[in-house]
Amino acid sequence: MALFAVDKPLGITSHDVVDAARRRLGTRRVGHTGTLDPLATGVLILASNSSTKLVPFLSAEDKEYLAWVSFGATTETLDAEGPVTAEAPVRFSKKDLETTLPHFLSLTEQVPPAYSAVKIGGVKAYEAARKGESLELTPRPVKYLEVTLLAFEPAPKTYRIGPSPNGWEITPVKGRQAPGDAGTQRGRLVQLPRALGTYPTAVIRLVVGSGTYVRAFARDLGELLGTKAFLSGLVRTRVGRVGLERCVPLEKIDPEHPLEETQALSFPLVQLSHAEVKRVLEGVPLPIPAQGYVALVDNRRQLIAIAEGDGFKLKIKRVFKK
């Protein structure tokens, strides 16, 4: 089994990353655990060969982002791809913005962007949108776990970012520096898409559940504040337990140094005896009083299976070792 945590660069699709990984790993059997748009960067977990069995579980993990939301304009795609299709005045204060953000913590449904992979009648929304057709998109389940304002500036601004006990933080950049040039400053320099204009811009840390579109967050935040808004930059800083600090550049994927499956999964680990491993491989439920998903490992802490507990016994969901 083999997982790889990649720092997706700006300007390419998640599928482009998968294609490059296939060449580096020498296998066609490579998938990813959650799409990042071309203008987004950050954590993209790749699964190859038998690790592709883990994709449904890793895709369902919570995700953390740093989102740059620009106000006073919008675009068809709700991001910085452009061009600007409409503008509106910005009349709110930083205090208004801070007061509005907690609204999302109680949100349970949200309409996805027109340019998304949501299918209606077998047609992807973005395919219809590019043809000038409109699909009637209905609200879909979403989950916002954290929405924290980190900065609010008169125009989009680049920062250095780094992990902290409370999540990823931003640090102002001193002087003019290029991406990859650390100098004496700590943290990663974020590469943002080309700015579409001088629009007031907030940097917001988000922790969201699977299926939540950050572009829809930007759109709806603008509406709540009485203006237009779009996503002018996005960095995914964590997927489940895997943070950006553990990611490598695409060109440095090393088949000899994969990510341990048990380090990627956020499920509790349950170590099995030799007899219990045999029962799991035969698909027999175990009388272990766990609740929710757990990762079953052998005495060498190798992943054997994913199981789901009801408080009394474990039901085997997926076996990885034969």
C-alpha positions as CSV (number, residue, x, y, z in Angstrom):
1,M,0.0,0.0,0.0
2,A,1.2,3.5,-0.7
3,L,0.0,7.0,0.1
4,F,1.7,10.2,-0.8
5,A,1.0,13.8,0.4
6,V,1.7,16.3,-2.3
7,D,1.8,20.1,-2.1
8,K,-0.3,20.9,-5.2
9,P,1.2,23.8,-7.1
10,L,-0.8,26.7,-8.6
11,G,-2.3,26.5,-12.1
12,I,-2.7,22.8,-12.6
13,T,-5.6,20.4,-12.0
14,S,-5.7,17.6,-9.5
15,H,-5.9,15.3,-12.5
16,D,-2.6,16.8,-13.8
17,V,-1.0,15.8,-10.5
18,V,-2.4,12.3,-10.7
19,D,-1.0,11.9,-14.3
20,A,2.5,13.1,-13.1
21,A,2.3,10.7,-10.2
22,R,1.5,7.8,-12.4
23,R,4.7,8.5,-14.4
24,R,6.8,8.8,-11.3
25,L,5.3,5.7,-9.6
26,G,5.2,3.6,-12.7
27,T,1.5,2.6,-12.3
28,R,-1.8,3.7,-13.7
29,R,-3.6,2.9,-10.5
30,V,-3.3,6.3,-8.8
31,G,-6.2,8.4,-7.4
32,H,-6.6,11.4,-5.1
33,T,-8.8,12.0,-2.0
34,G,-10.4,15.4,-2.8
35,T,-10.2,17.7,-5.8
36,L,-8.4,21.0,-5.6
37,D,-9.2,23.6,-8.2
38,P,-6.4,24.8,-10.6
39,L,-6.1,28.1,-8.7
40,A,-5.9,26.4,-5.3
41,T,-2.7,25.0,-3.7
42,G,-1.9,22.7,-0.8
43,V,-2.6,19.3,0.5
44,L,-3.5,16.7,-2.1
45,I,-3.3,13.1,-0.8
46,L,-2.6,10.5,-3.6
47,A,-3.3,6.8,-3.2
48,S,-1.6,4.2,-5.4
49,N,-2.3,0.5,-6.1
50,S,-4.0,-1.2,-3.2
51,S,-4.1,2.1,-1.2
52,T,-6.9,3.3,-3.5
53,K,-9.2,1.3,-1.2
54,L,-8.6,4.1,1.3
55,V,-9.9,6.9,-1.0
56,P,-13.5,6.8,0.3
57,F,-12.4,7.1,3.9
58,L,-9.7,9.8,3.4
59,S,-12.1,11.8,1.1
60,A,-14.6,12.0,4.0
61,E,-12.1,13.5,6.4
62,D,-12.4,17.1,7.6
63,K,-10.3,19.7,5.7
64,E,-8.6,22.9,6.8
65,Y,-8.1,25.9,4.4
66,L,-6.8,29.4,4.4
67,A,-9.1,31.3,2.1
68,W,-8.6,34.7,0.5
69,V,-12.0,36.3,0.0
70,S,-12.2,39.5,-2.1
71,F,-15.3,41.8,-1.8
72,G,-16.9,44.2,-4.2
73,A,-16.8,41.9,-7.3
74,T,-17.6,38.4,-8.6
75,T,-16.8,36.1,-11.5
76,E,-18.7,33.3,-13.2
77,T,-16.5,30.7,-11.5
78,L,-16.5,32.5,-8.1
79,D,-12.7,32.5,-8.1
80,A,-9.8,34.4,-9.6
81,E,-10.0,32.8,-13.0
82,G,-11.9,35.9,-14.1
83,P,-13.0,38.0,-15.7
84,V,-15.0,40.1,-13.3
85,T,-18.7,39.9,-14.3
86,A,-20.2,42.2,-11.7
87,E,-19.2,44.7,-9.1
88,A,-21.0,46.1,-6.0
89,P,-20.1,48.7,-3.3
90,V,-18.4,47.5,-0.1
91,R,-19.9,49.3,2.9
92,F,-19.2,46.9,5.8
93,S,-16.6,47.2,8.5
94,K,-14.2,44.6,9.9
95,K,-16.5,44.3,12.9
96,D,-19.4,43.5,10.6
97,L,-17.3,40.8,9.0
98,E,-16.4,39.2,12.3
99,T,-20.0,39.3,13.4
100,T,-21.2,37.6,10.2
101,L,-18.8,34.7,10.2
102,P,-20.4,32.6,13.0
103,H,-23.5,32.3,10.8
104,F,-21.7,29.5,8.9
105,L,-21.2,27.4,12.0
106,S,-24.9,26.6,12.1
107,L,-25.2,26.1,8.3
108,T,-26.2,22.5,7.3
109,E,-27.0,23.0,3.6
110,Q,-25.5,25.2,0.8
111,V,-26.0,25.5,-2.9
112,P,-22.8,24.5,-4.7
113,P,-21.2,26.7,-7.3
114,A,-22.5,26.6,-10.9
115,Y,-18.9,25.6,-11.9
116,S,-18.7,22.4,-9.9
117,A,-18.6,18.6,-10.5
118,V,-22.1,18.2,-9.1
119,K,-24.2,16.1,-11.5
120,I,-27.8,16.8,-12.4
121,G,-29.3,14.2,-14.7
122,G,-25.9,12.7,-15.5
123,V,-24.5,16.1,-16.6
124,K,-21.8,17.9,-14.6
125,A,-22.7,21.4,-13.6
126,Y,-19.4,22.9,-14.9
127,E,-19.9,21.3,-18.3
128,A,-23.4,22.8,-18.6
129,A,-22.1,26.2,-17.4
130,R,-19.4,26.3,-20.0
131,K,-22.0,25.8,-22.7
132,G,-24.0,28.7,-21.3
133,E,-26.6,26.3,-19.9
134,S,-27.9,26.6,-16.4
135,L,-28.8,23.6,-14.2
136,E,-31.0,24.0,-11.1
137,L,-28.6,23.2,-8.3
138,T,-30.3,22.3,-5.0
139,P,-28.7,22.8,-1.5
140,R,-26.4,20.0,-0.4
141,P,-25.2,19.0,3.1
142,V,-22.2,21.0,4.4
143,K,-20.4,21.3,7.7
144,Y,-18.4,24.3,9.0
145,L,-16.4,23.5,12.1
146,E,-14.3,26.7,12.3
147,V,-14.5,30.1,10.6
148,T,-11.8,32.5,11.9
149,L,-10.8,35.9,10.5
150,L,-7.0,36.2,10.3
151,A,-6.7,39.5,8.3
152,F,-8.7,42.1,6.5
153,E,-6.8,44.4,4.1
154,P,-7.7,47.0,1.4
155,A,-6.4,44.6,-1.4
156,P,-5.2,41.0,-1.8
157,K,-2.0,40.4,0.1
158,T,0.5,37.6,0.2
159,Y,1.6,36.1,3.5
160,R,3.8,33.4,4.8
161,I,1.9,30.6,6.5
162,G,2.8,28.0,9.1
163,P,1.2,25.6,11.5
164,S,0.3,26.4,15.1
165,P,-1.5,24.6,17.9
166,N,-4.7,26.4,16.9
167,G,-4.4,25.7,13.1
168,W,-2.5,27.4,10.3
169,E,-1.6,31.0,10.8
170,I,-0.3,33.8,8.6
171,T,2.7,36.1,8.9
172,P,3.2,39.3,6.9
173,V,5.9,39.2,4.3
174,K,8.9,41.5,4.8
175,G,10.2,43.0,1.6
176,R,9.8,41.5,-1.8
177,Q,10.4,37.8,-2.1
178,A,9.7,35.1,-4.6
179,P,7.9,31.7,-3.8
180,G,10.5,29.3,-2.4
181,D,12.8,32.1,-1.2
182,A,12.6,31.7,2.6
183,G,15.3,34.2,3.5
184,T,15.4,34.7,7.2
185,Q,11.6,34.5,7.6
186,R,9.9,31.4,8.8
187,G,6.9,29.7,7.0
188,R,5.9,29.0,3.5
189,L,5.3,31.9,1.1
190,V,1.9,31.6,-0.5
191,Q,1.6,31.9,-4.2
192,L,-1.7,33.6,-5.1
193,P,-3.4,33.8,-8.5
194,R,-3.2,37.0,-10.5
195,A,-5.2,39.7,-8.7
196,L,-8.3,40.8,-10.6
197,G,-8.3,44.2,-9.0
198,T,-7.8,46.2,-5.8
199,Y,-10.6,44.8,-3.8
200,P,-10.9,44.6,0.0
201,T,-9.8,41.1,0.9
202,A,-10.1,38.9,4.0
203,V,-8.0,35.9,4.9
204,I,-10.1,33.3,6.7
205,R,-9.2,30.0,8.3
206,L,-11.8,27.4,7.6
207,V,-12.3,23.8,8.9
208,V,-15.0,22.1,6.9
209,G,-16.5,18.7,6.3
210,S,-16.4,16.8,3.1
211,G,-18.4,18.2,0.2
212,T,-18.1,21.9,1.3
213,Y,-17.2,24.3,-1.5
214,V,-15.1,27.2,-0.4
215,R,-16.1,29.2,-3.5
216,A,-19.7,28.9,-2.3
217,F,-18.6,30.2,1.1
218,A,-17.1,33.3,-0.5
219,R,-20.3,33.9,-2.6
220,D,-22.6,33.5,0.4
221,L,-20.4,35.6,2.7
222,G,-20.6,38.5,0.2
223,E,-24.3,38.2,0.0
224,L,-24.7,38.3,3.8
225,L,-22.6,41.5,3.9
226,G,-24.6,43.1,1.1
227,T,-22.1,43.0,-1.6
228,K,-20.4,40.6,-4.2
229,A,-17.5,38.4,-3.4
230,F,-15.2,35.8,-4.9
231,L,-12.4,33.5,-3.8
232,S,-9.1,35.2,-4.7
233,G,-6.8,32.5,-3.3
234,L,-7.0,29.2,-1.5
235,V,-4.5,27.0,0.3
236,R,-5.6,23.6,1.7
237,T,-3.5,23.2,4.9
238,R,-4.8,19.9,6.2
239,V,-6.7,16.8,5.3
240,G,-7.6,14.8,8.3
241,R,-4.4,14.3,10.2
242,V,-2.1,15.2,7.2
243,G,-0.9,18.8,7.3
244,L,0.8,20.8,4.6
245,E,4.1,20.5,6.6
246,R,4.2,16.8,5.7
247,C,3.7,17.4,2.0
248,V,6.4,17.2,-0.7
249,P,6.5,19.0,-4.1
250,L,5.1,17.0,-7.0
251,E,8.5,16.5,-8.5
252,K,9.8,15.0,-5.3
253,I,7.4,12.1,-4.9
254,D,9.5,9.1,-3.8
255,P,8.1,5.6,-4.2
256,E,10.4,4.5,-1.5
257,H,9.0,6.9,1.1
258,P,5.2,6.7,1.2
259,L,3.0,8.0,3.9
260,E,2.0,5.5,6.5
261,E,-1.7,4.7,6.2
262,T,-2.2,4.7,10.0
263,Q,-0.7,8.2,10.1
264,A,-3.1,9.5,7.5
265,L,-6.3,8.1,9.0
266,S,-7.9,9.9,11.9
267,F,-9.7,6.8,13.2
268,P,-8.7,5.3,16.5
269,L,-6.4,2.3,16.2
270,V,-7.3,-1.2,17.5
271,Q,-4.5,-3.7,17.7
272,L,-5.6,-7.3,17.0
273,S,-4.2,-10.6,18.1
274,H,-3.1,-13.2,15.5
275,A,-6.4,-15.0,16.0
276,E,-8.5,-11.8,15.6
277,V,-6.6,-10.9,12.4
278,K,-7.6,-14.3,11.0
279,R,-11.2,-13.7,11.8
280,V,-11.1,-10.2,10.2
281,L,-9.7,-11.7,7.0
282,E,-12.6,-14.1,7.0
283,G,-15.0,-11.2,7.4
284,V,-16.2,-12.2,10.8
285,P,-17.5,-9.3,13.1
286,L,-15.4,-8.9,16.3
287,P,-17.1,-8.4,19.8
288,I,-15.1,-5.2,20.5
289,P,-17.1,-2.3,22.1
290,A,-16.0,0.5,19.8
291,Q,-18.1,3.3,18.4
292,G,-17.8,4.6,14.9
293,Y,-15.0,3.9,12.4
294,V,-11.7,2.3,13.7
295,A,-8.6,1.2,12.0
296,L,-7.6,-2.4,12.7
297,V,-3.9,-3.2,12.8
298,D,-1.8,-6.2,13.6
299,N,1.1,-6.5,16.1
300,R,3.4,-4.7,13.6
301,R,0.8,-1.9,13.4
302,Q,0.1,-2.7,9.7
303,L,-3.3,-1.8,8.6
304,I,-5.6,-4.8,8.3
305,A,-9.0,-3.4,7.8
306,I,-11.4,-0.5,8.5
307,A,-14.4,-1.4,10.7
308,E,-17.4,0.4,12.2
309,G,-18.5,-0.2,15.7
310,D,-22.0,0.1,17.2
311,G,-20.8,0.1,20.8
312,F,-21.0,-3.7,21.0
313,K,-19.2,-5.2,18.0
314,L,-17.2,-4.3,15.0
315,K,-18.6,-4.7,11.5
316,I,-15.8,-5.0,8.9
317,K,-16.1,-2.4,6.2
318,R,-13.0,-2.9,4.1
319,V,-10.2,-5.4,4.3
320,F,-6.7,-4.4,3.1
321,K,-4.5,-7.4,3.9
322,K,-5.1,-10.9,2.6
